[in-house]
Amino acid sequence: MNEVFLDPTAELNPEGRAVLPRLTSLEGKTVGLLDINKPRGDVLLDRLEQLFTERGVSVNRYSKPTMTRVAPLEVKQKIASECDAVIEALAD
């Protein structure tokens, strides 16, 4: 199956991107948890961190300075260089 998704940011000409291959296992991997600073997003991420840690998965936490803007390039680069997968918390 050839999947493609669109970047949901407010781009005038959104660019289609291919979906990256899924990890077959989280063993020996690092999962990044990105808090976009919406209310209660940290509650979800705290629980996910607990569940991953209980299963021996390494977790790194990241945060955007504000929910109204995309993550700064430095944050995205740090996640890309330090993590094998990332979960972004969207909550209210």
C-alpha positions in Angstrom: 0.0 0.0 0.0 1.4 3.4 -0.9 0.3 5.9 1.8 0.8 9.6 1.7 -0.2 12.3 4.2 -0.4 16.0 4.1 1.3 18.4 6.6 -1.6 20.0 8.5 0.1 23.3 9.1 -1.3 26.4 7.3 0.9 26.1 4.2 -0.4 27.7 1.0 0.9 24.8 -1.1 0.9 21.8 1.2 3.6 19.3 0.4 2.6 15.6 0.3 5.0 13.3 2.2 5.5 9.6 2.2 4.8 7.7 5.4 8.0 6.4 7.0 8.2 2.6 7.7 6.8 1.5 11.0 9.0 0.2 13.7 8.7 -3.6 14.2 9.5 -3.3 17.9 10.3 -0.6 20.5 13.1 -2.8 22.0 16.3 -0.7 22.3 14.5 2.3 20.8 13.9 5.8 22.2 10.4 7.4 22.0 10.0 11.1 22.0 7.0 12.7 23.7 6.2 16.2 22.4 3.9 18.4 24.5 2.5 21.1 22.3 1.3 23.0 25.5 -2.4 22.5 25.1 -4.3 22.0 28.4 -4.0 18.4 29.8 -1.6 17.2 27.1 0.9 16.7 29.8 -1.5 14.3 31.6 -1.6 12.1 28.5 2.2 12.2 28.1 2.8 11.5 31.8 0.7 8.3 31.4 2.4 7.3 28.2 5.8 7.8 29.7 4.9 5.6 32.7 3.6 2.8 30.4 6.7 3.0 28.1 9.1 3.1 31.1 7.4 0.1 32.7 8.1 -1.8 29.5 11.7 -0.8 29.4 11.4 1.7 26.5 13.6 4.8 26.7 11.6 8.1 26.7 12.7 11.7 26.0 10.3 14.6 26.7 10.1 17.7 24.6 7.9 20.8 24.7 6.9 23.6 22.3 7.1 27.1 23.7 3.5 27.8 22.6 0.6 25.8 21.1 0.0 28.6 18.5 3.1 28.0 16.5 4.9 25.0 14.9 7.7 23.5 16.9 11.0 25.5 16.5 13.5 24.0 14.1 15.9 23.3 17.0 13.2 21.2 18.8 12.4 19.2 15.6 16.1 18.6 14.9 16.7 17.5 18.5 13.8 15.0 18.3 15.0 13.7 15.0 18.5 13.1 16.2 17.6 11.6 19.6 14.5 9.5 18.9 13.3 6.6 16.8 9.6 7.5 17.2 7.6 10.4 18.4 4.2 11.0 19.9 2.7 14.4 19.9 0.0 15.2 22.5 -3.0 17.1 21.3 -5.5 17.6 24.1 -7.9 20.0 25.7 
